[in-house]
Amino acid sequence: MTEEQVEMLQAMETRLTISQRGHYATCSFFLTIHYWVGIPLIIITTVVTALSSSETSSTLDVFIQFPWIATVLGVFSTIFASLQV
């Protein structure tokens, strides 16, 4: 190999190492975001499903007094689901 080819390969290796570190840092960031969005999404979706499918009188009283609770939780679950993708 010529000296020019060796220099080119070393420069390429340096750029690839920098790129690899950047990808790893980005992966760590999005993994954290994934957990911060995914866990509340599961909790809110479970609560909305439980509230909408239960037929006990105490749940119906909550809906009569505060009808916006299920709507707000449904909107939050939709927003979290869109951020999860």
Contacts in CASP RR format, 6 or more apart in sequence:
PFRMAT RR
TARGET T0000
AUTHOR 0000-0000-0000
METHOD contacts of the structure
MODEL  1
MTEEQVEMLQAMETRLTISQRGHYATCSFFLTIHYWVGIPLIIITTVVTA
LSSSETSSTLDVFIQFPWIATVLGVFSTIFASLQV
34 84 0 8 1.000
37 80 0 8 1.000
37 83 0 8 1.000
37 84 0 8 1.000
38 80 0 8 1.000
38 84 0 8 1.000
40 76 0 8 1.000
40 80 0 8 1.000
41 77 0 8 1.000
41 80 0 8 1.000
41 81 0 8 1.000
41 84 0 8 1.000
44 73 0 8 1.000
44 74 0 8 1.000
44 76 0 8 1.000
44 77 0 8 1.000
44 80 0 8 1.000
45 74 0 8 1.000
45 77 0 8 1.000
45 81 0 8 1.000
47 73 0 8 1.000
48 70 0 8 1.000
48 73 0 8 1.000
48 74 0 8 1.000
48 77 0 8 1.000
51 59 0 8 1.000
51 62 0 8 1.000
51 63 0 8 1.000
51 69 0 8 1.000
51 70 0 8 1.000
51 73 0 8 1.000
52 70 0 8 1.000
62 69 0 8 1.000
63 69 0 8 1.000
63 70 0 8 1.000
END
